[in-house]
Amino acid sequence: MLITIPNVLTPEQTVEARHLLEAADWVDGKVTAGHQSAKAKDNAQIAEEHPAARQVGETILRALGTHALFLAAALPLHVFPPLFNRYSGGQKFGTHVDNAIRQHRATGHRIRTDLSATLFLAGPEEYDGGELCVEDTYGVHKVKLPPGHLVLYPATSLHRVTPVTRGSRLCSFFWIQSMIRDDTRRSLLFDMDLGIQRLNHELAGNVVAAQTSVQLTGVYHNLIRQWAEM
Ligand code: NI
């Protein structure tokens, strides 16, 4: 499942984040790449422990912690501290798969990467190229979002970033360990959650709808009991 999470950051937060990040020191993006992906990767990043990365990362984590759509779609157990990358002057990231396990340098904490996330910080009109292309059984999905919006996709999928031929593409990227490891199960739960919410909103006041909602909510939570890993 590939899902867009709109308005993770407000326009003000996005401007503030860009300010901090643009003034930071940028290094070769190969520092966080594995052996296989280092060959495909050509971009710039901010070091994990850089104060600007930490500050903006905390803003993003706080925003995600209260974002209902993100919480429903990801069912997060752990979110890796956000990292930041920039592509310009023809830079790209060829087809690769993200490492299954990520260790945070400062804390030593390890997470299993079930979901990959990209939060766009530059507007699509500011650069050419730079599409995130995610492959799944339905084909290739091209993603390029307005600033402050995020895309969530299974970390199991092959993906790439096409060359940025004009301007520069500034993004945050990170991973999520979900309580529900399996993408299919997580998608089923998300669909059920959305259905229950529709029932609640569109048939508010209807007694049968209310009873059905309680019954389905029970099924939802019981499936989480069956499947959740903590
Ligand atoms: Ni990747």
Residues whose N, C-alpha, C, O or C-beta is under 5 A from the ligand:
A	BS01	NI	D98
